[in-house]
Amino acid sequence: MGSTSRTLEITVLSCEDLRIGRKWVKKNTYVMVRTDPLNYRATKMDTEGGAYPSWNQRLTIEMPLHERFITLEVHCKTASGDKTIGTARMPATDFMGGYLPQNYLNFLSYRLRDAKGERNGIVNVSVKAKLPEYLSSNDNDKKVSEINACSMTSKPAPAIPIDDGKNFRFVTGEEKFIL
């Protein structure tokens, strides 16, 4: 029932202000999404967007539970070969854990840095951490809805009488009454 990875749906939306050196990128850009050195996916090439390419392409990728970052690499195919325009590291805490419900769609933007560490554009993505299969089956719809709820309201628990020999008490889960 346990899993060593989490399935992510990452939609690479677009990039802004892309340059190679001091010149604007003209065409042939794509984004590589990596969760580890052996696990990666790439978008199709944008041949028309120039310095402001857009893909709106959904990639499904497995992220090992021990990984803490996803790497987004923007590349440009030139006559002299592929060049890395910029890289951004996306922390897993930006889209998983904390107070975020499962299957929540996060829209995120990250600053790209070139090989020298200089600012070189922005990448825009959306990320959704998918529920594990054993929780998303039809038999477990109630469990899934409870997990996804940001807050749940329920009736107070019934009072339980407790007799410790000295006092007779009622415990309701919220407070204790002594009679």
C-alpha angles and dihedrals in degrees: 000000000000120000134209094209143035125226113234129194107207119182112197102211109176149308133235136209098006118179139172105213103323096327125096116248110252104194149318101073128155137170127235116204115201130185092175135347093277100038116069144133131199135207124233116268118272105220100178111034098082112186090354105049123172131198109162085196123156117221124188115208138166116238116199111233091237093058115098101185141041116212119220114197122186113205135186124205110221135171089264094051138271117332126195107232097184147333133217130186115218114203115225088226088069091070108015137053130007113069097334114116120230116270091022113154110229122195109206138174126199134191113243120222125200125222090279093052093252121141111264113170139301132274121210120205142159121219133194123182104215122223115252113262094248090061098042100057119113092250090062100048091121092052091048093050091049092049092048094049114107090205131004127206119206139165116272115264115260117260115264117209115228123188113192094172094259105056136011109233138186116211115197099173092252103057141354124242120201119202 
